Amino acid sequence: MDGTAALDRVLRQAHVVQVRSVNEVGVDGEVRVDLSDPAESARLRTAMAVESLPGFHCMCLGDVRFETFDRDGGRLAVVVLHHGATLRWERWESDAVLSDGRLLLAWLDGHGMPGPLRQFEADRRRAEEAAEEEHTWLAAMPAGLEGLADRILALSRTGGRPSPELLAELTDRLRRTLPDPVERVLALLAWHGSGSGRCSGHPLHESVPDELLGRVPIDDLLAALAGPRAEERHDAGAVRHLMEWKTRPRQKRDVAGLPEPLRARLLAHARRSGDSDKQGRAERWLAPPQV
């Protein structure tokens, strides 16, 4: 395996670099940059400086292809950028981690290819939002379940559903920690009302309180929502639970049997949420029929 400095040695010989998107549909196209100017060559070499070869391969095809040529037009190297963070080169046995991936994205942006930087920034914002949602979801987890957080969060990494064993353990812990059914339901509703709050397209781990609520008798759910301790966050969990797809064995009957004041309250919450999907679901399930 060539070391981290091997690519830089090749780039020192490059006089032209041709850059194109790996997926050329609807993106920036092709860019050719003359590297005969030592300053220009140095900027690219700095942007493509490699920090380490940790031994992993990204599973995707990559985003941007760099093809370098010498002064006679001979091809020196083909390197592919992945996610603004790693490079793939056939002379390495693994992908290489860039010292500062944003430098290379900025170099592309400065040479007429702004798409990769925009995508990187959008991905970063989504990751930050997801991290904040996960933080608020974990903070709302009922007391006594904290030790199971890693197993629950792993569902989103593996793409799996909560196992019967996990659900049974969660149910047992909740009953021991919160023996009062109303208090237990309120804790689950508050938990389910946190995080992303979405009825669809949410992280898989957020389905866990939904599964647990699906096992709660509808009378216990109604008693919790009718009590003086029910707040906006509990309504948020109730709307999410009742409006999602097949969350209860007799969901249609349960929703149809909601008392009218509660139905109106939950519909008003959905309308205030700013979530068009949630609002549309609530309008279909909870709004009075048009006369």
C-alpha positions as a Python dict, from the first residue, in 0.01 Angstrom:
ca = {
    (1, 'M'): (0, 0, 0),
    (2, 'D'): (124, 348, -90),
    (3, 'G'): (130, 588, 205),
    (4, 'T'): (-60, 908, 257),
    (5, 'A'): (201, 1117, 72),
    (6, 'A'): (185, 906, -247),
    (7, 'L'): (-96, 1105, -408),
    (8, 'D'): (82, 1434, -347),
    (9, 'R'): (391, 1301, -528),
    (10, 'V'): (177, 1220, -831),
    (11, 'L'): (-6, 1553, -819),
    (12, 'R'): (328, 1737, -834),
    (13, 'Q'): (366, 1601, -1188),
    (14, 'A'): (16, 1699, -1300),
    (15, 'H'): (-34, 1978, -1555),
    (16, 'V'): (-409, 1938, -1607),
    (17, 'V'): (-690, 1804, -1393),
    (18, 'Q'): (-1026, 1714, -1539),
    (19, 'V'): (-1311, 1709, -1289),
    (20, 'R'): (-1658, 1574, -1338),
    (21, 'S'): (-1947, 1456, -1128),
    (22, 'V'): (-1979, 1081, -1093),
    (23, 'N'): (-2353, 1123, -1150),
    (24, 'E'): (-2374, 1369, -1435),
    (25, 'V'): (-2754, 1403, -1442),
    (26, 'G'): (-2859, 1750, -1339),
    (27, 'V'): (-2530, 1855, -1180),
    (28, 'D'): (-2231, 2069, -1260),
    (29, 'G'): (-2082, 1897, -1564),
    (30, 'E'): (-1712, 1892, -1644),
    (31, 'V'): (-1433, 2129, -1539),
    (32, 'R'): (-1073, 2139, -1668),
    (33, 'V'): (-810, 2325, -1468),
    (34, 'D'): (-459, 2411, -1585),
    (35, 'L'): (-210, 2318, -1312),
    (36, 'S'): (101, 2449, -1487),
    (37, 'D'): (85, 2751, -1255),
    (38, 'P'): (270, 2639, -937),
    (39, 'A'): (27, 2834, -717),
    (40, 'E'): (-272, 2659, -870),
    (41, 'S'): (-103, 2323, -836),
    (42, 'A'): (-22, 2393, -470),
    (43, 'R'): (-383, 2487, -395),
    (44, 'L'): (-513, 2159, -531),
    (45, 'R'): (-242, 1956, -358),
    (46, 'T'): (-323, 2125, -28),
    (47, 'A'): (-694, 2061, -77),
    (48, 'M'): (-626, 1693, -154),
    (49, 'A'): (-386, 1636, 136),
    (50, 'V'): (-452, 1301, 303),
    (51, 'E'): (-456, 1248, 679),
    (52, 'S'): (-489, 872, 711),
    (53, 'L'): (-575, 539, 550),
    (54, 'P'): (-802, 382, 812),
    (55, 'G'): (-883, 66, 616),
    (56, 'F'): (-1247, 117, 517),
    (57, 'H'): (-1431, 151, 185),
    (58, 'C'): (-1740, 365, 132),
    (59, 'M'): (-2017, 156, -26),
    (60, 'C'): (-2121, 421, -279),
    (61, 'L'): (-1963, 512, -614),
    (62, 'G'): (-1855, 855, -495),
    (63, 'D'): (-1947, 1207, -595),
    (64, 'V'): (-1665, 1373, -792),
    (65, 'R'): (-1398, 1219, -1019),
    (66, 'F'): (-1056, 1386, -1054),
    (67, 'E'): (-847, 1274, -1352),
    (68, 'T'): (-494, 1419, -1370),
    (69, 'F'): (-263, 1435, -1674),
    (70, 'D'): (104, 1514, -1722),
    (71, 'R'): (244, 1773, -1968),
    (72, 'D'): (227, 1519, -2256),
    (73, 'G'): (-134, 1428, -2189),
    (74, 'G'): (-58, 1100, -2018),
    (75, 'R'): (-300, 1006, -1745),
    (76, 'L'): (-142, 1001, -1401),
    (77, 'A'): (-424, 917, -1160),
    (78, 'V'): (-800, 889, -1122),
    (79, 'V'): (-923, 983, -775),
    (80, 'V'): (-1285, 989, -658),
    (81, 'L'): (-1417, 1209, -378),
    (82, 'H'): (-1673, 1058, -141),
    (83, 'H'): (-1906, 1277, 68),
    (84, 'G'): (-1656, 1563, 92),
    (85, 'A'): (-1448, 1357, 334),
    (86, 'T'): (-1257, 1069, 171),
    (87, 'L'): (-1072, 987, -152),
    (88, 'R'): (-1052, 660, -342),
    (89, 'W'): (-748, 579, -556),
    (90, 'E'): (-658, 241, -702),
    (91, 'R'): (-311, 252, -548),
    (92, 'W'): (-459, 255, -198),
    (93, 'E'): (-607, -56, -40),
    (94, 'S'): (-867, 157, 139),
    (95, 'D'): (-1028, 498, 110),
    (96, 'A'): (-821, 785, 246),
    (97, 'V'): (-946, 1047, 489),
    (98, 'L'): (-880, 1404, 376),
    (99, 'S'): (-701, 1638, 614),
    (100, 'D'): (-969, 1900, 546),
    (101, 'G'): (-1242, 1791, 309),
    (102, 'R'): (-1399, 2133, 303),
    (103, 'L'): (-1086, 2275, 138),
    (104, 'L'): (-1142, 2048, -159),
    (105, 'L'): (-1511, 2136, -175),
    (106, 'A'): (-1418, 2506, -166),
    (107, 'W'): (-1164, 2446, -445),
    (108, 'L'): (-1439, 2287, -657),
    (109, 'D'): (-1674, 2575, -578),
    (110, 'G'): (-1407, 2824, -685),
    (111, 'H'): (-1364, 2645, -1017),
    (112, 'G'): (-1726, 2644, -1125),
    (113, 'M'): (-1855, 2330, -952),
    (114, 'P'): (-2058, 2452, -651),
    (115, 'G'): (-2284, 2146, -625),
    (116, 'P'): (-2064, 1928, -400),
    (117, 'L'): (-2019, 2206, -143),
    (118, 'R'): (-2390, 2282, -142),
    (119, 'Q'): (-2469, 1913, -97),
    (120, 'F'): (-2214, 1882, 183),
    (121, 'E'): (-2363, 2180, 367),
    (122, 'A'): (-2716, 2046, 322),
    (123, 'D'): (-2609, 1704, 453),
    (124, 'R'): (-2436, 1869, 749),
    (125, 'R'): (-2749, 2066, 837),
    (126, 'R'): (-2962, 1752, 816),
    (127, 'A'): (-2715, 1565, 1040),
    (128, 'E'): (-2724, 1847, 1296),
    (129, 'E'): (-3105, 1850, 1291),
    (130, 'A'): (-3115, 1471, 1332),
    (131, 'A'): (-2872, 1488, 1624),
    (132, 'E'): (-3085, 1753, 1795),
    (133, 'E'): (-3402, 1549, 1738),
    (134, 'E'): (-3233, 1241, 1885),
    (135, 'H'): (-3118, 1443, 2186),
    (136, 'T'): (-3470, 1569, 2261),
    (137, 'W'): (-3614, 1221, 2207),
    (138, 'L'): (-3367, 1065, 2452),
    (139, 'A'): (-3435, 1342, 2705),
    (140, 'A'): (-3805, 1252, 2694),
    (141, 'M'): (-3745, 881, 2750),
    (142, 'P'): (-3937, 763, 3059),
    (143, 'A'): (-3739, 701, 3375),
    (144, 'G'): (-3610, 348, 3410),
    (145, 'L'): (-3548, 290, 3037),
    (146, 'E'): (-3218, 475, 3002),
    (147, 'G'): (-3009, 159, 3013),
    (148, 'L'): (-3183, 34, 2699),
    (149, 'A'): (-3120, 349, 2494),
    (150, 'D'): (-2834, 200, 2289),
    (151, 'R'): (-3039, -104, 2191),
    (152, 'I'): (-3327, 119, 2087),
    (153, 'L'): (-3111, 361, 1886),
    (154, 'A'): (-2947, 66, 1710),
    (155, 'L'): (-3277, 3, 1530),
    (156, 'S'): (-3214, 306, 1309),
    (157, 'R'): (-2866, 178, 1219),
    (158, 'T'): (-2974, -177, 1140),
    (159, 'G'): (-3310, -99, 984),
    (160, 'G'): (-3485, -344, 1215),
    (161, 'R'): (-3804, -339, 1417),
    (162, 'P'): (-3804, -372, 1795),
    (163, 'S'): (-3797, -740, 1887),
    (164, 'P'): (-4070, -895, 2105),
    (165, 'E'): (-3803, -946, 2373),
    (166, 'L'): (-3707, -577, 2373),
    (167, 'L'): (-4070, -465, 2386),
    (168, 'A'): (-4140, -707, 2670),
    (169, 'E'): (-3844, -575, 2868),
    (170, 'L'): (-3949, -215, 2811),
    (171, 'T'): (-4305, -294, 2915),
    (172, 'D'): (-4186, -468, 3231),
    (173, 'R'): (-3957, -180, 3328),
    (174, 'L'): (-4231, 76, 3269),
    (175, 'R'): (-4475, -115, 3487),
    (176, 'R'): (-4223, -137, 3769),
    (177, 'T'): (-4109, 226, 3741),
    (178, 'L'): (-4453, 375, 3670),
    (179, 'P'): (-4713, 143, 3824),
    (180, 'D'): (-4999, 393, 3773),
    (181, 'P'): (-5146, 327, 3423),
    (182, 'V'): (-5232, 693, 3362),
    (183, 'E'): (-4885, 810, 3459),
    (184, 'R'): (-4733, 541, 3239),
    (185, 'V'): (-4943, 642, 2938),
    (186, 'L'): (-4860, 1009, 2986),
    (187, 'A'): (-4488, 923, 2992),
    (188, 'L'): (-4520, 727, 2667),
    (189, 'L'): (-4722, 1003, 2499),
    (190, 'A'): (-4467, 1268, 2596),
    (191, 'W'): (-4188, 1045, 2465),
    (192, 'H'): (-4368, 978, 2138),
    (193, 'G'): (-4443, 1347, 2096),
    (194, 'S'): (-4072, 1435, 2100),
    (195, 'G'): (-3791, 1382, 1850),
    (196, 'S'): (-3876, 1444, 1487),
    (197, 'G'): (-4250, 1439, 1558),
    (198, 'R'): (-4316, 1308, 1207),
    (199, 'C'): (-4582, 1049, 1127),
    (200, 'S'): (-4371, 909, 843),
    (201, 'G'): (-4008, 924, 737),
    (202, 'H'): (-3886, 933, 1097),
    (203, 'P'): (-3591, 738, 1242),
    (204, 'L'): (-3688, 379, 1314),
    (205, 'H'): (-3605, 404, 1682),
    (206, 'E'): (-3890, 652, 1722),
    (207, 'S'): (-4135, 369, 1650),
    (208, 'V'): (-4066, 214, 1992),
    (209, 'P'): (-4302, 431, 2203),
    (210, 'D'): (-4559, 393, 1925),
    (211, 'E'): (-4538, 14, 1955),
    (212, 'L'): (-4574, 37, 2332),
    (213, 'L'): (-4873, 271, 2306),
    (214, 'G'): (-5034, 27, 2064),
    (215, 'R'): (-5048, -223, 2350),
    (216, 'V'): (-5225, 22, 2581),
    (217, 'P'): (-5603, -24, 2613),
    (218, 'I'): (-5789, 264, 2455),
    (219, 'D'): (-5965, 337, 2785),
    (220, 'D'): (-5627, 398, 2954),
    (221, 'L'): (-5522, 625, 2667),
    (222, 'L'): (-5843, 827, 2693),
    (223, 'A'): (-5816, 851, 3072),
    (224, 'A'): (-5465, 993, 3044),
    (225, 'L'): (-5565, 1250, 2782),
    (226, 'A'): (-5875, 1353, 2977),
    (227, 'G'): (-5688, 1408, 3301),
    (228, 'P'): (-5561, 1741, 3437),
    (229, 'R'): (-5197, 1647, 3374),
    (230, 'A'): (-5237, 1619, 2997),
    (231, 'E'): (-5043, 1891, 2817),
    (232, 'E'): (-4953, 1993, 2464),
    (233, 'R'): (-4667, 1743, 2452),
    (234, 'H'): (-4909, 1462, 2533),
    (235, 'D'): (-5144, 1577, 2258),
    (236, 'A'): (-4844, 1571, 2022),
    (237, 'G'): (-4780, 1208, 2107),
    (238, 'A'): (-5148, 1119, 2077),
    (239, 'V'): (-5182, 1278, 1733),
    (240, 'R'): (-4871, 1102, 1613),
    (241, 'H'): (-4981, 766, 1752),
    (242, 'L'): (-5340, 777, 1633),
    (243, 'M'): (-5265, 921, 1289),
    (244, 'E'): (-4980, 687, 1191),
    (245, 'W'): (-5048, 378, 984),
    (246, 'K'): (-5174, 67, 1169),
    (247, 'T'): (-5052, 162, 1514),
    (248, 'R'): (-5338, -7, 1698),
    (249, 'P'): (-5517, -340, 1650),
    (250, 'R'): (-5854, -160, 1624),
    (251, 'Q'): (-5730, 180, 1521),
    (252, 'K'): (-6024, 288, 1307),
    (253, 'R'): (-6273, 202, 1581),
    (254, 'D'): (-6057, 363, 1850),
    (255, 'V'): (-6030, 691, 1659),
    (256, 'A'): (-6399, 688, 1571),
    (257, 'G'): (-6480, 654, 1940),
    (258, 'L'): (-6281, 957, 2056),
    (259, 'P'): (-6493, 1204, 2253),
    (260, 'E'): (-6574, 1510, 2047),
    (261, 'P'): (-6384, 1760, 2269),
    (262, 'L'): (-6070, 1545, 2248),
    (263, 'R'): (-6112, 1499, 1874),
    (264, 'A'): (-6132, 1877, 1828),
    (265, 'R'): (-5832, 1931, 2057),
    (266, 'L'): (-5613, 1686, 1868),
    (267, 'L'): (-5720, 1826, 1532),
    (268, 'A'): (-5633, 2178, 1650),
    (269, 'H'): (-5291, 2057, 1761),
    (270, 'A'): (-5224, 1899, 1421),
    (271, 'R'): (-5328, 2217, 1244),
    (272, 'R'): (-5086, 2422, 1458),
    (273, 'S'): (-4797, 2183, 1407),
    (274, 'G'): (-4686, 2320, 1070),
    (275, 'D'): (-4643, 1959, 950),
    (276, 'S'): (-4850, 1927, 631),
    (277, 'D'): (-4842, 1546, 640),
    (278, 'K'): (-4962, 1533, 1000),
    (279, 'Q'): (-5228, 1793, 933),
    (280, 'G'): (-5354, 1606, 627),
    (281, 'R'): (-5381, 1284, 825),
    (282, 'A'): (-5567, 1459, 1107),
    (283, 'E'): (-5810, 1622, 865),
    (284, 'R'): (-5894, 1280, 721),
    (285, 'W'): (-5926, 1106, 1059),
    (286, 'L'): (-6057, 1375, 1290),
    (287, 'A'): (-6229, 1656, 1100),
    (288, 'P'): (-6610, 1651, 1105),
    (289, 'P'): (-6763, 1542, 772),
    (290, 'Q'): (-6853, 1816, 529),
    (291, 'V'): (-7225, 1882, 508),
}
